[in-house]
């Protein structure tokens, strides 16, 4: 699976569970994780705090479990 396919798959799973699509940050966290980026690097890309990105990442993992 390439990154695009993973994003599509995760979006479908999240939509099935929540009725909502992934937002840009959630997509960025998934993509960054697949590229082995740290939360701090993802946060810099989105001009957000590392803590906020970690919180959103945690929420995303909870949706997928």
BELKA-V971244 format. One record per run of one state. SS is the DSSP state (H for helix, E for strand, L for the rest). FROM is the first residue (numbers start at 0). LEN is the number of residues. If there is no record, write none. Layout:
ss & from & len
SS & FROM & LEN
SS & FROM & LEN
//
This chain:
ss & from & len
L & 0 & 2
H & 2 & 16
L & 18 & 5
H & 23 & 11
L & 34 & 4
H & 38 & 8
L & 46 & 3
H & 49 & 15
L & 64 & 1
//
